[in-house]
């Protein structure tokens, strides 16, 4: 990740945390998800039928996710157009 991207993410995180009123830990995820209008689902990310639904849109570093699944351990997927975060249920 380049420094410009990292800085942009840091700004969004700081703004969101301020909006939901967190000043110190513990920080719970539910108010943040609500503020960002994102749903969270726990799914089996190793299920080929699930990944098959998204294989043409999921990219990591320019490669389609199906080309790199054997090389990484997938723990979550953010689908911004759907307003969802899919988290590995285990």
N, C-alpha and C positions, 0 to 999 in steps of 0.2 A: 504494500500500500504506500502510495507516495505521500509526501508531507502535506500537500494541498488537500487531499482526501481526508487524511487524519485530522487536520485542523477543522475541516467542515463538519466531520462527525463529532468532534469534541464540542463545537459550538452548539450543535443541535442537542446533544446530551445535556450540556450545562443549562440551556434554555428550558428544556423539558423538565429537568429535575427542579428547577426554580419554579416553574408553573405549577407543578403538583405539590409544592411546599415542603420538599425534603431538604433539611438543613444538615443532617448527619445520619449515619447508619443507625438502624437497619433501613434499607430501601426496599420496598416491596414492588413487584413488577406490575401488579394489577392497575394501580392508578396511572402508571406510565403507558401501559397498553391502551387504556381508556383515553388518555390525553392524545395519543398518536392515532386513535381510531383504528387500531390493529387488533385482530382476533388471534388467539393462540390455540393451536390444536396439537395434541400429542398423538403421534402416528408412528407406524413402523416404517422408517425410512429405508429399510432394506427390502421392502415389498416391491417387487418389480412392476406390479400393476399401478402402484401409486406413482413411482418415478416415471413410468411410461406416459402418464397423463401430462407430465411437465417436461419431458426430455428435450423437446424442441425449444424451450425457452430458458432452461437452466444452464447457465454458463459459469465457469470458473476460469479466470484468466484467459478467456476467449475460447476455451474448449468446452464442448457439450459435456454435461455432467456424466452421461453414460460412458464417455470415453475415459473418465478418470476415477470411476467408483472403486475400482480395484486397488487404487493407490492411496485413497484417503479414507478416514473414518468420518462419515457424515453424521453430524449431530443436530443440524438444524438447517432450515431453508426459509429465507424471507421471500415472499411473493408480493412485492409492493403493489402491483396492479390489482391483485385480489384482496389486498389489505389483510394478509395473513402471515403468520409465522408458524411453520411446522417444526415441531421439536420431537426428536427421537424419544419414544415413550419409555425406553429403558433408562 
